Amino acid sequence: MTLAMNDKPVLNLKAVVFATDFSLCSQNAGLYAARMAVYFSAKLLVTHAFTRSQAAMEVEIGDRRVSQQRMDLTRLLSKEALLVGADSIETVPTLLEGNPKHVIPELADRNQPSMIVLGTHGGNRLERGIIGSVAEKILRSTRWPALTVGPHVQALSSKTLPFERILFATDFTPAAASAAPYAVTLAEVFGARIDVLNVIQDDAIEHPDRLSDLQHRFYDALDGLVPSQAKEFCDPRTFVEVGSAHARILEHIREHSMDLLVLGIRMTSHLGMEMRTSGAFRIIVDAECPVLTIRR
């Protein structure tokens, strides 16, 4: 994937890696994956990662026989590929063995430049708080853009343009800034409008009487995030809100009928990534539109 902020944004994809667990949420993600593959003339890799059962290992010892588990998953994957594929793109079912957080990013690496698309039901509160979902672990592991479709995203119509309104949320960190070119590039590709949002946390306002000055400074900074040449095609609007980032971002998505949220996430230590990504993942689970995450 090639990006340029100062020049005309460029986006090239060789492959779209659609990771499925065969759930209804995954099927919706598959529709988005196929549409992205069509728009970028990319190969669609429909993949599922699994761990062999004890029975399967006993059957396949020495690679002499194929287990029932592998045959069943191969059949399901082929069916899923037929369901989401399109005549205009190459669709390849790809069964992977191993931990999804490792083997799916590795598949994306082998077919770079790529994008990973996946669905998530979010797990229950305990799963999200302690071990996270498979989707979240993949987001932590991949260096490629990942488009995640949460449980509240309506099914994509085959006749609907995916992204007409894009929201780029930023906290002015380098990680957030690294996601800005993707928002601009996708806006050009899909002919979309961009909203740029910064949320000021309540506890960050030391002097409430200076809130207006603080907001104006943020408005000026937000305005500078979108290159002047890009403003001609993406018609950017800037917003500065006060409160919880989670609540304000979701509110903006609902009130302005956004089709895509773009977020940058930061990778430091493993623990740092755990803490940093969990907030973004809660937004992904609750959002009514897909979320594109860019890991820095």
ABEGO torsion letter per residue (X at the ends): XBBBAABBBBBBBABBBBBBAGBAAAAAAAAAAAAAAAAAGBBBBBBBBBBBBAAAAAAABGGABBBAAAAAAAAAAAAAAAAABBAABBBBBBBBBEBAAAAAAAAAAAAOBBBBBBBBAGEBAAAAAAAEBAAAAAAAABABBBBBBBAABBBBBAABBABABBBBBBAGBAAAAAAAAAAAAAAAAAGBBBBBBBBBBAAABABAAAAAAAAAAAAAAAAAABBAAAAAAAGBBBBBBBEBAAAAAAAAAAAAGBABBBBBBBBBBAAAAAAAAAAAAAAAAABABBBBBBBX
